[in-house]
């Protein structure tokens, strides 16, 4: 079978890499305690949430890049429908909370951003980049955490592209745009939520129709009775529905603890800027880094940044998941095509994400869950970029089929 769901269920089970798993656990525990004691208990909790997200992403093979390519190339839509399930679940829990403005004494704000040219261009570039680089933002961290050398190269280029984009952000923000627009705030949260769920439902039905037209059936998001779920809980190959619901719950946890939804790429931008600053580059003189929020973040440092802390947790969670599944660092060599595509793809990912105010997590997942129109624009713009990126992959010797999904490599 060439389906993501079936392939995930049939992943070979290897012996867990105990030493790596223990090491990942020790590092995660040490980081959690250090943050809780020296910095803030809230940041320690977010590290744990990030770790659980990394574990879920790895074990469910929940990758935006591979599932989008699989739908565009083969019209297999399980991965796409799993993401729609994730968006629907998150929208349902986000809507009343964001309308209330606070929960448990924590102020809450959604992932809202202007709707304009920078979002459309940025998402398109991101779509090309994720096909060449081999992953989205969360997928890059997950792959790097699982020991993928290629995804580590992509991550480095991703960070560089993010910083490069900050040099041009004043110009991009001067291009035509509408102010940030929230559907629930405009229509009221019950009506806004109904509109969102209707749109998500129509997209799911459309994906099913296209899949059935090509294959005569559509893939399920859950397994049938008799599946050894205990083994899969440890070794991976989770049903995509598990991953979708787990990520929706973890984004809810992020919102309640951090006061904002899950984001990824801001951390990359800050990491690159902090490194440039440490190397003596006068990055603080750039216009972008003189704006209030970036300036405060650069001055406070990475350890104080909620997004950065969650990113570190995600890497550790993916490392733990890969070790439990016996799949840590399974490939050591890279050809010239793989390196070139990783560098070019990573640069496009970083630059595009900054222009679009986020990636598949910050703009698509958290943006749509927050009812932001910019999240829907991001979705519309990323698809043609992904289609172009998929066409370019063979130029670098990369496969366009579903075998990569089955292997869990998401190249």
N, C-alpha and C positions, 0 to 999 in steps of 0.2 A: 504494500500500500504506500502511496506517496502522500499521505496526509500527515499534517503536523500532530494531530491528536493521537492517531494510531501509532505513529512513529515514536512519540514521546512515551507511550505506554510500553513500547517494546525495547527501550534503551537497555543495553546489556548491563548487568549488575556486577560491578567489580568489588574487590575487597576494599573496605574503607582504609584510607591512609591515616592511620591513628596518630602518628607523630605530627602530621600537618594539622589535623583536626584539633589536637590538644594545644598545639602552638597557637592556632587561631583563637581558640577559646581563652587561653591565658592572656593574649594580647588584648582581646576584646574586654575581658574583665578588668585588666589593668587600666585601659583607657577610660572605661566607665567609672571606675573608682577615682581616677585622677581628675576627671572632669567634675564629678560630684563633689569632691573635697576641695579642689583648688579653684574651680571656676563656678559651676552652677549645676544644681541637681536637674534642672530642666534640660540642660545640654546633655547630661548623662543619659536621661531618658530618651532623648532624640537619637543618641548613638545606638541605643538598643533597638529603637524603631527602625533606624536605617539598616541595622544588621538583619532584622527580620525581613525587611524588604529585599535585601540582597539574597537571602536564603530562598525566599519565595520566587524571585525572578529566576534564579538558577534552577531550582527544582521543577518549576513549571515550564521551563524553556520559554519564558514569556518575553519575546523580543518583538519590538515594533518593526524593526528593519526587515527581518526575515519574513514575518507574517505579511507585511505589506507587499514585499516582492513576490511571495508565494501567491497572493491573490492577483496581483497584476500580471504575472507570468502564467500561472496555472489555473487561476480562478478557484483556488481552494481557499475558503474563507473562514476556517475555524479560528485562526488567530485574530482576524479582524473582528469577528463576532464576540470573541472573548474580551477584546478591548471595549467594544460597545457595551457589553454587560458591566464591565468595570466602570465605565462612564455613567451608566444608568444608576448603579448602586451608589456611587459617590455623590451624584446629583441629588438623590433622594435624601441622604443624610446631611448634605451640605446646606440645602436650601433653607430649612427652618433655622439652623444654627446661625448662618450668615445674616438672615433677616433679623434675628435677635441681637446680633452684634457682640455678644459675649456668652461665655459659658464657664461655670466654676470660677468666676472671678478673673478670667482671661479674656481680654478683648480679642475679637476675631475679625479678620479682613480677608476678602477673597483675592484670587489671582486675577486682577483686572489690569488692562493695558490699553493704550490707544489702538484704534483700528485704522490702519493706513498702509502706505506703500512699504514702509520698512518691515512690517509684519509679513506682507505677501512675498517680498523678495527674500527676506530672511528664511521663511519656511520653505520656499522653493530651493534655496541653496542647501538648507538642512536636508531636504529630501534627496538631493543628489549625493550629498556627503555621506548620509547614513548607508547608502548602497555601496559606495566605494570604500568607506571606512569600515564597514562590516557591522555597524551597530548604531543604536541611538545613544542618547546621553546615559541613561541607566544601563543599557546594554554594554556600553563601553566600560563602565565601572565594573559591571558584573563579569565581563570577559577578562578584564585585567586582574580582578580579584581571583578568578579561577585559574590564573596562571598563563593566559594567552599572551604570547609575545606580540602577536600582531595587534591585539587590542590595546596593549601597552603603548605601542607606537602611535596608534590612533589617538589614545588619550593625551599623549604629549603634544601632538599636533592640534588636538581639540583645544587644549589650554592656550597654545600660541595663537590660534585663530580667534579665541575669545578676547584676548588682550588686544590683538590687532584691531578688532572691531571697535574697541573703546576709543581708539584714536579718531575714528570717523563718525562716532555716534552723534555729535552735534549736527553734522550735515544731514545724516539720515533722519534725525528727528525734525529737521526743517522741511521735510517732504510732506506732501498732502496727507492728512490724517484727520480722523474724527476723534473726539474725546472718548475715553474709556466708557464702555456701555455695558451695563448688566441687564440681562433679560428679566431676572426676577425683580430687580429694583424698578424696572420700567413697568412691568405688568402686575407686580405683586407676586410674592413667592409661590403661592399655589398655582396661579395661572402660568407663571414663568416656568415652573417645574413641569407642568403638563405639556407645554410647548417643547421643552427640551426632550422629555421622554418620548413624545410623538416623533420628533426628528430622529432620535436614536433608534426607535422602533422601525421607522421607515428605512433607515440605512441597513439595519439587520435583515429586514425582509428583502431588500434589494440584493444584498450579498448572497442570501440563500438562493434567490431566483437565478442569479448569474452562475452560481456554482452548480445548481441543478441543470441549467441549460447546457453546461459543458460536460458534466459528469453523470447526470441522471440522479444524483443524490446529494446530500450535504453532510458534512462531518458533525458528529455530536461533540459537545463540550464536556461531557462527563462519560465515564465508562459504564459498562453494563455490570450486572451482578456477578459476583465470583472473583472480582479483581482483588489481588493481594495488596490492599491499600497500605498495610503496615510496612511492607517492604518498600513501596514507592514513597512513603513518607520519609524514609531515610535515604534511599538511593536516588530519588528524583523521578522524573516522568510523571509529575502530578497532572491530573486533568486540568485543562486550561481554565475551567470554571473555578477550580480551587484558587489558582493564581489570581484570577480577576477579582474574586471576592476578598482574598487576603490583601491585595494591594489597595482596594477601596477602603477596607478597615484601617490599614496602616496610614493611608492619607488622612482619614478621619482623626486618627491618633496624632498625627503631625499637626493638624489644624488646632486641636484642643491643647496640645502642649506648647507649640511654637506661636500660636496665634495667627498663623498663615498656612496655606496648603504646602504640599510637598513641592520642592524645586531642586534642581540639580546644577544647572549650568552657571548660575551665579557663583557657585563655589569654584568652578574652574577659572572664571574670570578673576576672582580674588586671589586664587593660588598663583596664577601667572603674574599678576600685578605685584604681589608680595615678593615673589622671586626676583622680578625685575628690579624692584626697589632695593632688595638685599644686595643685588649685583652692582648697584650704583647708578642705575638708570633713573633719570628724574621724572618718573612716571607720575608723581604727585603734581607735576606742573601741567599735565594734560587737562584739558577742559573737563572731560568726563570725571576725572578723579578729584576735581574741585567741587563737584556738585555735592550737596549735603550727605546723601546716603552713601555713595561710594567713598567719600572722604572719611566718614565715620568708620566704615567697615575696614578700610585700609589702615587707619590708625589703630583700631581695636585689635586687629590681627585675626588669623585664621581660627584660633582656638575659641574665639568669642562668636564665631559665625555659625548660626544654626544650620545653614545649608551645607557648609563645609563639614561640620561634625556628622551630619547624616550621610554625606558621601563617604566618609571614612568608614562609618558603620556598614554601609552597603558593600564596600570592598571586603571588609572582614566577614560579613555574612555570606557573600559569594565564595570566599575562600573556604569557610567552614562547610558550606554545602558541597563544593567540589571535592573536598577531602572525604566527607562522609560517603559520597558517591564513588570515590576512587578515581576521579577524573581530573585531579589537579595537575596542571602543567603537562598535558599529554603531547604537545607538539612544540618542538624546540627550534626548527629551522624555518626560515622565511625566504622565499624567492624575491627577485627584484620587483616583479609585478605586485606581489603582496605588500612589499614595503612602500612602493610608490603609491598604490591605491590607499594605503593606510594614512600616509602623510597628506595627500591631496584631500581625501575624504575627511580627515580630522580637521584640517584647516577650514573646509567648507562648513563642517558641523559647528565649529566654534564661532565662526564669523556669522553664520546664519542664525544661530540660536540667540546671539546677543542682539542682532537686528530685530528679531521676532519676539523679543521679551520672553524667551523661554524655548524649551525643547518639547519633546513628546510628553515629558512629565510636567514641567512648569507651565507651558502654554496649552498643550492639548488636554492632558488629564486634569490638572488643577484648574486651568482656565475654563474648560467646558463645565467641570463640576461646580465652579463658581458662577456659572451662567454668563461668562464673559463672551461678548461677540468676537473678540480677537482670537479666542480659542477655536471658534468655528471657521474663521478666516484662515487660521493656521492650517486646519485640516484640509480645507479646499486647496490651499497653495502647495502643501507638501506632497500631494499625490502626483501631480505632473513632474515635480522634481524627482520623486522616487522612480517614476517610469523612465525618465531620462537616465538616472543613475543605473537602473537595472540594465539598460541597453549598453551602457559604457563598461559594465563589469567584464565582459569577455575580452575587452582590449587589454585588461590586466591579468588575464588568465584565470579569472574567478568564475565559479559555477553560478548559474542562475536558477538551478532546480531546487527541489525540496530536500535533497540529500543532506544539505547543510543543516536544515532544521532537525532532521532525524538524528543527526550526530550530536546535536546540541552545541555546535560551534558557532552558528549564526555568523558566517564569515561575510 
